[in-house]
């Protein structure tokens, strides 16, 4: 494992001699625009391993992406290697279908302490709820970013991440009704505590999320990548491109349904992903990821 090889993977050419906020933010931005959030392994007969060297090999050498336990585990190694004070945290993701948070811990994120301040660093949520910069861990303060306004809310020892939603202008409305039907102004994203976690504590959920029949990651094949101005995503056969804040407080959304024969080309051209095994797309869950 070589930090320079990782920097080459994310096309990062900036300074990394001083572990400060500017450097961390720059590396983070390059990471999310180079490494997709994806669960394609599940849908082409591969197992997602919770092993740092295996994750490094997959993401850095094979130029694949990964889900939270891969992206953030790799990023924790990067930041620790550069001298940052990093702690693994566990979260429970909000599920709009049930208006409830997951019963068990199902998301890995990072806390970084820098100059006496704590920051949440999460490069593994993907889709339209992916933060673009590290967020200072303060309660009740709006933290505007390009994707929208994020904020933390603390209740007791539990922290909540939420995002204020923009309106969406869907160019081809007939392709999807979910966008204009969704009226919520603020989306809960996940809750977490500041209890330090060990990677071993995620082995159970890493296995369950890729095997349980009703797991979102089993019922949807997902690949999303943050771009310079928004996001592109392939969920099942539906390819979506979103441009953040295209008009005043409105995101531009373009949707196209792909044919099977377009999948391989789209993954290569839009996400820089080439799969070793046959990919079988799926989208049987009604949950909207936007």
N, C-alpha and C positions, 0 to 999 in steps of 0.2 A: 504494500500500500504506500503510495507516494503522493504527497500533497500537491506536487507540481502537476502530476497526471490528472488529479481532480480539477485543478485550476484550468488546465487545458480543456477538460470535458465541458466546463461551464463558460469557457472563453473569458476567463478573468485574467486581466493583465495589470491590475492595480497593486498598490502597496499591501503588504501583509506583515510588516515588521512590527507594527504597533497595534496591539489589541484594543482598539477604540471603537466607538459606536459607528463612526463613518465607515470604517473598514468592514465591520460586521454587516452593516446595512447594504453595502455594495456587493459583498459576496452573496448575501441572501438574495438580492435582486437578480444577480446572474444565475443563481441556482434555480429559482422558480421559473426563469425564462428559458432554461436549457434542459431541465430534467422534468419530464411529465409526471403528473400524478396519475397512476394507472394500476389496474388490477388484471392486466391481460394474461398474466401467467396462469391464473385460475381457469381461463377460457381457452388455453391451448395446452392443457395437460401438464403444466409445471407446478411444482410446489413452491410457495413463497417461504424462504428460510429466514429465520431470525438469527442470522450470523453475520457479523460485521464484514468479514473477508468475502463471504458469498455476496453480500449486498454491494460491496465495493466493486467486485468483479462484474456483477450484473449492470450496475448503473454507470460506472466509470469506463470499464473496458468494453462491455457489450452495448453501451449507449442506450440502455433501457431506462425506464422510469421506475416508480414504485409507489406504494401507499405510505401512510404516515410512519409506520414502524420501520420502513426502509429509508425513506427520505430523511426523517429527523434523526434516526440512529446514525446514518452516515454524516449528517451535518454536525451532530454532537462530536464525532471524532474529529472533523475538520476544525471546529472551534476550539476544542481542547488542545489539539496539536498546535494551534496558533497562540495558546496561552490564555484563553478565556475561561472564566469560572462557570461551568455548565452543570445543570442538574436536570435529570429526566423527571417529567411529571406525567400523570395519567389523567385523562378526561373521559367524560361520558357525553356522547354526541346527542344533540336534540333531534328527535324524529318527528317532523311535522304531521305525518300520517296519524300518529297516536297522541300528538300534543304532549309529549313526554320525553324525558331523557332516557338513554339506555340504562338498563338495570345494572350492568356491569361495566367496568372500565374498558373502553374500546378505542381509545385514541392516545397516541404518544405525542407529547410536545416538549419544548425545552424552556427552561428558565436560565437566563444569563445575568449574572450580577456584574455591574460595570460602574466604577466610580461611585459606589454606594447606592446605586439605583438598580432595581430589578426590571428585566425585560422578558417578555414572552416572545420566543422565536419559534415559529411553526411553518415549516416549508412543506407540510404534508397534509393539507386539507383539500387543496385542489378546487376546481370548479369556480363558481362566482363568489365563494366565501373564503378564498385564499387571501390572507393578509399580504401586503406587498413590502412592508417594512416591519422590523421588530417593534413591538408595542410596549411602552412603559407600563409597568404593573401598578396602575393607579385606578381607583374606583370612581365611576360617575363622570369621567371626563371624556368628551368626544375626541377621537383621534382620527381626523380626516386623512384618507389615503386615496389613491387613484381609483380603486375599486368601489369606494364608498366610505361612509363614516363607521368606524368600529369603536366599541367602547367596552370596558370591563365594569362589572357591577359586583360588589362584594356583599355577601350576606352571611354574617358569622364567619366561619372559616372556609366558606365555599365561594369561589369566584365564577362569574358567568361572563362569557364572551357573546356579544350581540353585534349585529350589523344593521344599520339603517338602510332600507332598500330604496333604490331609485325606481322610477317608472321605466317601463321597457317599451320601445317601439319595435314591434316584430314586423319585418318587411313582408314576409309571406305568411300572413295570419292563418291561412288554412292548414298549414303544416302542423301546428300545435296549438291547442286551446289552453294549455296549462298556464302559459305566460300571461294572457290577459285575464284569466280567471282569478289569478292570485292577487288578493287585495291587501295582504299584510304589509304594514309599514316598516316593521322591525322584525328581523329574523333572529331567534335564539340560535346560537351556533353550537356551543358546548359549555359544560360546567367542569370545574376542576378544583383540586385543592393543592396546596403547596407542599404536600408530603413528598419527600424525595422518593423516587422509584428506581428499582434496578431492572435492567432489561429482562431478567428472568421472569419478572412479574407479568410480562406481556406475552409469554409463550402460549398461555391458554387462549387468549383472545385472538392471537395470530392464527392459531389453528382453527378456532371456531368460525371466524369471519370468512375463511375460505372453504369451509365444509358444511356449515349449517344450511339447510335448504332454504330458509327464509332470510338468510343474510343478504343485505343489499349488494354485497360484492359477488354473491353467487347468482343473484337474479338480474344483475346489470353488468355488462362489460363496459368499463369506463376508461377513457384516456383523455386527460385535459392538460393544457399547457398555457401558462400565462404568456402574453405577448407584450410588445412595447406599449400597446394601447388598450389591451383588453384580454380576451381569453378565446381559445378555440377548444372544442370538446367533441369527442366521438363517444356517444352513449348508445350501445346497441348499433343500429344502422343510422342513427340520427346525428348528423354533423352540424354543429352550431358554432357560429363565430359571433362574438360579442365585442362591441367597441364601447368602452366605458365613457360616460358623460359626453356622448355624441352631440346632444343638445343640452340645454340647461336642465340639470338633474334628470336626464333621460339617457338610458343605454340603448344602443342600436343592436338589434338581434337579427341575424340571418340564419335560417335553418334549411337544411337539405337532407333528404332521405337518400342514402346511398344504396347501390346494388352490391351484391356480394363481391362481384368482380372489381369493385372500386376500393374495397377495404385496404388491401395491401399497399396500393399506390398512395392512398390518403394517409395511412400511418407513416409511410416513408417521407412523403412530401410535406405534410403538415406537422408531424411530430418527430421526425428523424428516427423512427423506430422500424427495425427490421426484425421480425420474429423468426425463431428457429423452427417452431412447430406450427401446425395448422391452427388457425384462429377461428373459433366458432362464436360469433357475436350473439348477445342475448340482451333482452330488455323486457322483462316480465313484471317488474315492479312499477307501480304508478307514481312513486315518489318523485317529485320534481327536484332536480339538483340545482336549479337556478332560482 
